[in-house]
Amino acid sequence: MRSLLVICSHATESEPERKSVPASKMPLPETVLHSYGYSVAKAYNEAQAKSYIRDSDATVLHLPISDIRSWGTALQKWKLIPLLWWCSDSTAALSVDACEDDMMIDGILTPSMKAQEVHWALHFGAKQCFEREQWQNERKQLLSRIEERKWIDMAKGILCEIKQITESEAYDLLRKQAMNERKRIVDVATSIVNVYQLLQEQKQKGAKKR
């Protein structure tokens, strides 16, 4: 992991009200990381970041915490990459009123870190990034299964009402129809629910006209 993308805003490079160290004397992330042998690209906007991220192994966010979520969302659309926050006097001061527990970051870097400390922070950040992605995929799969179960249960209820059968019989009917049509059960269930709701709407419109 030798190529890093530093995302920064002009606010982090100017002196915030609560900052105790003059901006000119504060070590910038690109300066520190370059001195440790990393190749560093710097971006101030999404267009710049998008052009650099392809060749980057990790992203260092030199930003207030309040800006991390929007940047993290944009970056993850382009490439799965570890996101590390550069916690300095400026970014910490700008983040006092925006502390959140569920920030999309995989680690923290500070100006006082030595080369080996940065190395291990990046190493564990990459591991955390992988675990975060794995958790997000598992969450998506779980939500997808819940959504599928909702459609299947609705379809079973409709079949039970129309055909006067039990839920078990309704499920068997769905399963057989899915096999015959070579579709997933949830797709058959969704079709049944949509057709049923459409018929109900037409029936209601017909009743109003009378």
Secondary structure, DSSP 8 states (H G I E B T S, - for coil): --EEEEEE-GGGGS--TT--S-GGGS--HHHHHHHTT-EEEEESSHHHHHHHGGG-SEEEEES-HHHHHHHHHHHHHH----EEEE--HHHHHHTGGG--SS-S-SEEE-TT--HHHHHHHHHHHHHHHHHHHHHHHHHHHHHHHHHHHHHHHHHHHHHHHHH---HHHHHHHHHHHHHHHT--HHHHHHHHHHHHHHHHHHHHHHHHH-
